[in-house]
């Protein structure tokens, strides 16, 4: 960490070397030719970083994830978030679960309506008997079918319409609708999580690029310094060991550039994964690390979280679901009444002996109620009551957790904002110190080492400010997530 900080800050000197008075003996890009009056190194640009990137991912057609969309060019934060929401694979799975839950709710609603079926019935019996058909409820009597002596084949069209279920169907529908809302909440949670992941990956990529540009500038500085030392050695003004030390520092700086490129490409890779795009996409970052003031206070974000956080909506829907399931359990104490209709054609033996090949039918209403079940309904209802209480407690816990997350995010943001302001003050002080010492150096009242050290400290302060802004933007993104925003 200490080495990285040194590499990050020394690059700053490059930006002001051109302003420092120099002599022909102190600098020179061409060792064998005339030396320029001064040397100046422009800071490394984003285009230079991109063109010098030694790693250019290319995904062949048959490779995993090659079917993902490929995007190219400069990408802003807003566009990155929208792309992630559109393409993220985890979010798409969550969306399909939500869609499936809507159809299950419709299925529960359809149970209020009539149903019809066609059946064939073949029997051979040695005497007249009665067959019981199973029904779809345990609290009503089963319908019966007579079987006559002999052989018969029946073609049966049957239909039923629930008339009164004691809240069984209504409770089932309410539970299904509550599950649908929970699936929607899960989808919304995945959506805001995707937005946060994209923002974190984006700002991490921007920060990695900034550090890479710093490392590249430091290499330029070391090249200039090494060339100067070589001239001094050739002129007999410095021992050869000093030049070898400069060359060693230059090698270390180039290693640092390679490591920085690794970090930068890893950050871009993570951004592409968050966006769910082809890993061979050639991306550039449009938005720079800049301070943007946060609007609102803690109360504002707490109120937003109460309205928007999907965890709160999901917990509330869970309470509704458990109450609906309690209604289903209570319905088993009520009678179940259904209307039945049946039309049949009997070939062979028939109850009256004269129905062979004839069509007939009936319409009827049948109801029933369970009188004794050894405590099954009572204990099921008790369990339903316990589930309702548990869901209510879980809802309170969800509210508390969301409030905690918003408050913690606000604390982090406030601290990051304060650090940005302190870093700005540090930059102001360092720039003034550098200006004064450089002025003293120009009139011979200060040595070059003091001027160099003041310049390094000035740019170290600027890098500290840049890092503080990076952390502040991350804190902003996490506060937005905690309040349920995109």
Protein Blocks (a to p, Z undefined) as FASTA:
>chain_A
ZZmmmmmmmmmmmmmmmmpccdfklgcfblkbccdfbdcdddddfklmmmmmmbdcdddf
kbghklpccdedjddfklmmmmmmmmomklmmmmmmmmmmmmmmmmmmmmmpccdddddd
ddddfbdcddddddfbfkbccddddddedjdddddddddddfbgghmmmmmmmmmmmmmm
mmmmmmmmmmmmmmmmmmmmmmmmmmmmmmmmmmmmmmmmmmmmmmmmmmmmmnopacfk
lmmmmmmmmmmmmmmmmmmmmmmmmmmmmmmmmnopafkbccddfbdcdddddeddfklm
mmmmmmmmmklmmmmmmmmmmmmmmmmmmmmmpccddddddddddehjdfkopagoiacd
dddddddddfbgghmmmmmmmmmmmmmmmmmmmmmmmmmmmmmmmmmmmmmmmmmmmmmm
mmmmmmmmmmmmmmmmmmmmmnopacfklmmmmmmmmmmmmmmmmmmmmmmmmmmmmmmm
mnopZZ
